[in-house]
Amino acid sequence: MFENLSKRLADTVNKLRGRGRLSEENIREAVREVRVALLEADVALPVVQALIERVKARAVGQEVVQSLSPGQTLIKIVNDELVALMGARNEDLNLNCPAPAVILMAGLQGSGKTTTTGKLARFLRERKKKRVMVVSCDVYRPAAIEQLKTVAGQVEATFFESTPEQRPLDIARAALEAARRSLADVLIVDTAGRLAIDQAMMTEVAELHRALSPIETLFVVDSMTGQDAANTAKAFAEALPLTGVILTKTDGDARGGAALSVRYLTGRPIKFMGAGEKLDALEPFHPDRVASRILGMGDVLSLIEDVTRKADQDTMEKLAKKVVSGKKFDLSDMRDQLLQMQGMGGMAQLMDKMPMLPKLDDPSAVGAMGDKEVRKMVAIINSMTKKERRFPDLLNGSRRARIAKGSGTQPSDVNKLMKQYMTMEKMMKKLSGGGMRGMLKALKGLGGGGGFGGMPGFRR
């Protein structure tokens, strides 16, 4: 997410290098570049205009902070204004009411509403320790009820049965009563969507809202629709007392215009973002962390949370002890780490949150490995003997040819794997010798020499 915008902003910062003061002339030039970058990211025009005016007002004539370049001063200003634009802080779900707390899910057809209902149920069950019931009031879309039933089973939420022959209002009232009887903490109601906003849809969801009096009314919107996402959210906010927005499919959105537009146009906070098809791929929306990603500085806090929650702690502890003791990092260890990364949402999502590492501009870098490439690498390692994994120096030409044949790959793929292994092995050596400082040096080495003027994320 935000790849295109991040690159354009980095280019803008590079143009300001070597200047001792932010004058009106060079600020005007930089701001013009930022405006173009935002428009190309499909940010709504009113939002672009408001952001640019605030950046310009703060930036013109500012003295350069000691030890910072003009480019970094501008980046700090842009960062502050992006955070303010998106809501300053994460706004959690409000579940402070007598049980069951009702959450009403609204949105257009195809936005990922039913899957997001399941993701939210899992989030509440696992992270908030809530007893969750879900119900589908979508009696129009074929198999919508069965889809939610399947998803509910996968996330271990209670599913309230309904049929296409019932009225949505009757389903909702019966589900609420069942949630009370079963002592559920939360009832999530999945409503019907349409291909476009229409009066019948608005009337139905408004009736459901009056009958249920939900504590949260969340609008689910596909971030890949850009400005349309923000405009649709605005229309729903005018028709319903929305309490928040969930952005879906953010992993496929290289522009990010919806994330920057929704809060400004609707006045409602973005509470979550969906970043993948897996049912654990739902993250609380933190404006400061998202701004950091946009500016190429990663999202270390979210990365740490992911590792703490999703990684196999025993495997991590075993590797940590091995590294600290000075033992050699071998190919079995590499395979374990690749599998761990896949389990945390795939390489692309991890690299999106990692500062200093390259994105996709350096094909030889670890950060450029796609999930398909990772699966190939795991297959290659699996084709080795235990002794070869432990002692990689044994891998001469004939052994590599045998391994390639056994894994269905080419010898060049095995050579590429070994190059990646040597990079990771060097990083582990630095970790064993220098603690956190060693890790930072290792990450900078992978990133091709650090960031812009010492600032992560921007190349010289």
Secondary structure by P-SEA (a helix, b strand, c coil): caaaaaaaaaaaaaaacccccccaaaaaaaaaaaaaaaaaacccaaaaaaaaaaaaaacccccccccccaaaaaaaaaaaaaaaaaccccccccccccccbbbbbbbccccaaaaaaaaaaaaaaaccccbbbbbbccccccaaaaaaaaaaaaaccbbbbbcccccaaaaaaaaaaaaaaacccbbbbbbbbcccccaaaaaaaaaaaaaccccbbbbbbccccaaaaaaaaaaaaaaccccbbbbccccccccccccccccccccccccbbbccccccccccccaaaaaaaaaccccaaaaaaaaacccaaaaaaaaaaaaaacccccaaaaaaaaaaaaaaccaaaaaaacccccccccccccccccaaaaaaaaaaaaaccaaaaaccccccaaaaaaaaaaacccaaaaaaaaaaaaaaaaaaaaaaccaaaaaaaaaaaaaccccccccccccc
